[in-house]
């Protein structure tokens, strides 16, 4: 199993980023996928989950209305569209095959002016 995140970077408050998670080594369409993040000095927290049925999603309260998770099963890729970013969204963002200990290496998101 391999999960590779990309798309992180430095963005000003109010800006947007789109993260990608390219998956391989398992039947992607059979699994829910989640995005987590970890800020410096804090525990890792779940941000969003998308289930096999792509319309079935849920979000942490802190990102509802600003972030959108999606998936393209033909490309074995999950996405996290992040809008109206805030400094408190800063952290390393990880992709996870839900219900497993399969994690990507993470991608850094920094929201700062």
N, C-alpha and C positions, 0 to 999 in steps of 0.2 A: 504494500500500500504506500502510495506517495501522494502528499498534498503540498502544493506549491502556491504560496500567496504572492501577489504582486499588486502594485498600484498605490502603495503608500507614499508619503512625502510630507513636505511642509506646506501648509496652507493657512491663509489668514482667517480669522474668525468670520463666520458667515459664508465661507467658501464651501466647495464641494470636492469630493474625491470618489472614485469608484474602485473598489478592491475586487480582485479576481482570485479564485482558488481553483487551480487546475488539478484534477484528481486522476489517479490511475491505480491499477492493481486490484480493482474490485468493480462490481456492477453498480455503477454510480446511481442509476435510476432507481435502484432498490432501497436506497438509504436516505434518511433525513440528513441534512447538513446544517451545521451551526457555525456562527461566528462568535468568537469571544475576544475580549480585550483585557489587557493588564497594564494599569498605570503604575508608574514608579512608586514603590512602597505599598502597593495595594494588592489584594488578591485578584486572581483572574475572574472575570465575570462574563456571563453569557449575554450577548447582545441581541442575537436573533437566530431563529431556526426556521428552516423551510423543509417541509415533508415531501415525500415522494410525489404526492399530488401537489403540484407547485402552487396551487391557490391557498394551500393550508400553511399559514405562516404565523409566527408570533414574535413579539419584541419585548425587550426590557422597557419598563416605563420611561426610562431616561432618554430613549431614542425614538419613541413612538411619534409618528408624524414627521420625522426628519430623515430616518434611514429606511431603506427598502432592500429586502433580500430577494434574490431571484436565482433561477437556475436554468441552464441549458443542457438538457440530458444528452443531446446529440454531440455536444462539445465536452461533456464530462466536466463542466465548470459551474461553480457557484459564484455569485456576485454579491457585493454589498455596496449599494449606492448611498453615499452619505452626503446629506445637504445641511445647510444652516449649521455648519460645524462650530463647536464651542471649544474654548481652551480645555475644558474638562473632558473632552473626547480624546485628548492626547493619550497615546499608549501604543503598545504593540498589539496588533490585531492578528488573531490566529483562526485558522480554519480547522474544523473538527468533524470527523465522521461521527454523527450522533450515536451515543451509546457505546462508543469504543474509546480506546486510548490512542487513537490515530490522530496526530496533530501535524500541522505544517510547521515551518521554521519561524513564521511570523513576519509581518511587515510593519514598519514603524509609521505611525501617523502622528504628526505634530501640528497642533493648531496654535498659532502664535502670530502676533503682529510685529 
